[in-house]
């Protein structure tokens, strides 16, 4: 003879369960040296460089529909003896501005610049529509051009952490 004890199971508990994964992805990165600021003879000096990158984060409807928060992290290594400002824009497929992140103010010879920005999607619902990132690097001193023979680089790296919350 066998005896067992059991409670009645509540299968409705599964309806109350929520998954909350987080994913980190590389966003955009580049290296710029002094020759990037070289202008054609007779042309005005180059004081701003811009780069656009396509972002495929929100191609999945699941991610787009359940996104709660985006964390952007930036690392910059500035080997130049010049101050720079980086402007980071989130754009839609037609290059319309969706969201502008806080400018990065990078001082001369700063080899370890880090900045993080958190976006709450419930307060910025349109952010899920960005498909491109544009990074504009501008010299703070626009009068004195960068000498093409200067040794040094600017290394830029960025990543995004995506926080999702969805019912199972």
C-alpha positions in Angstrom: 0.0 0.0 0.0 1.3 3.4 -1.0 0.3 6.8 0.4 1.3 10.2 -0.9 0.5 13.7 0.1 -0.1 16.5 -2.4 -1.6 19.9 -2.7 -3.8 20.9 -5.5 -1.7 22.6 -8.1 -2.4 26.2 -9.2 -1.7 26.1 -12.9 -2.8 29.8 -13.2 0.5 30.8 -11.6 2.2 30.5 -15.0 -0.1 33.3 -16.3 1.4 35.6 -13.6 5.0 34.9 -14.5 7.0 37.6 -16.3 10.4 37.1 -17.9 12.9 40.0 -17.6 16.0 39.3 -19.7 18.7 41.8 -20.5 21.0 41.8 -23.6 24.1 43.8 -24.3 25.0 44.6 -27.9 27.8 46.6 -29.5 26.4 49.7 -31.0 29.0 51.6 -33.0 32.8 52.0 -32.8 35.5 53.8 -34.8 39.1 55.1 -34.7 40.0 58.5 -36.1 43.5 59.8 -36.6 44.8 63.3 -37.5 44.5 62.6 -41.3 40.7 62.5 -40.9 40.8 66.3 -40.3 42.9 67.0 -43.4 41.1 69.3 -45.8 41.7 69.9 -49.5 44.1 72.8 -50.2 42.2 76.0 -50.2 39.1 74.6 -48.4 38.2 75.5 -44.9 39.7 73.3 -42.1 37.6 70.3 -41.1 36.4 70.8 -37.6 33.6 68.1 -37.5 33.4 64.5 -38.6 30.2 62.6 -38.8 29.4 58.9 -39.0 26.1 57.0 -39.3 25.6 53.4 -38.5 22.5 51.2 -39.1 21.1 49.5 -36.0 19.0 46.4 -36.2 18.0 46.1 -32.6 14.3 46.6 -33.1 13.7 44.4 -36.2 12.2 41.8 -33.7 8.7 42.8 -32.8 9.1 41.0 -29.5 11.9 43.3 -28.5 10.2 46.4 -29.8 6.9 45.6 -28.0 8.4 44.6 -24.7 11.4 47.0 -24.2 11.4 48.7 -20.9 14.8 50.4 -20.7 17.9 51.1 -22.8 21.3 51.8 -21.3 23.9 53.3 -23.5 27.5 53.1 -22.5 30.4 55.0 -24.2 34.1 54.7 -23.9 36.5 57.2 -25.6 40.3 57.3 -25.7 41.4 60.8 -26.8 45.2 60.9 -27.5 45.0 64.4 -29.1 45.9 67.5 -27.1 42.5 68.9 -28.2 39.1 69.0 -26.6 36.2 67.4 -28.5 32.4 67.2 -28.2 30.5 64.2 -29.4 26.9 64.5 -30.3 24.9 61.2 -30.6 21.6 61.1 -32.4 19.2 58.3 -32.7 17.5 58.5 -36.1 14.7 56.7 -37.9 15.0 55.2 -41.4 14.4 58.6 -43.0 17.1 60.2 -40.9 14.6 62.1 -38.8 15.7 62.7 -35.2 14.1 60.3 -32.7 16.2 61.1 -29.6 19.4 63.1 -28.8 21.6 61.6 -26.1 23.6 63.9 -23.8 26.7 65.3 -25.4 30.0 63.8 -24.5 32.6 66.4 -23.5 36.0 64.8 -24.0 38.9 66.8 -22.7 42.4 66.7 -24.3 44.5 63.6 -23.6 41.7 61.9 -21.7 42.5 58.2 -22.2 39.8 56.8 -20.1 36.5 58.7 -20.8 33.3 56.8 -19.8 29.7 57.9 -19.8 26.4 56.1 -19.4 22.9 57.2 -20.3 19.7 55.4 -19.3 16.5 55.8 -21.3 13.2 54.8 -19.7 11.1 53.6 -22.6 7.8 54.2 -20.8 8.7 57.9 -20.8 10.3 57.9 -24.3 8.1 55.5 -26.3 9.3 56.8 -29.7 12.9 55.5 -29.0 12.0 52.0 -30.2 11.7 53.5 -33.7 15.3 54.4 -34.2 17.2 52.5 -36.9 20.4 54.6 -37.2 22.9 56.2 -34.9 24.8 59.3 -36.0 27.9 60.3 -34.1 29.2 63.8 -34.7 32.7 64.6 -33.4 33.5 68.3 -33.2 36.6 70.2 -32.2 35.8 72.6 -29.4 38.4 75.1 -30.8 37.2 75.5 -34.4 39.8 78.2 -35.2 42.9 76.1 -34.9 42.9 73.1 -37.2 44.3 69.7 -36.4 47.7 69.2 -37.9 47.7 66.1 -40.2 51.1 65.2 -38.8 49.9 65.0 -35.2 50.4 61.6 -33.7 47.4 60.2 -31.9 43.9 58.8 -32.3 40.4 59.0 -31.0 39.0 55.5 -30.2 35.3 55.4 -29.7 33.2 52.4 -28.5 29.6 52.2 -27.6 27.2 49.5 -26.4 23.6 49.2 -25.5 22.0 47.1 -22.9 18.4 46.2 -23.6 16.0 45.4 -20.8 12.8 43.5 -21.7 9.8 42.6 -19.6 7.2 40.2 -21.0 4.6 37.7 -19.8 5.5 34.1 -20.4 
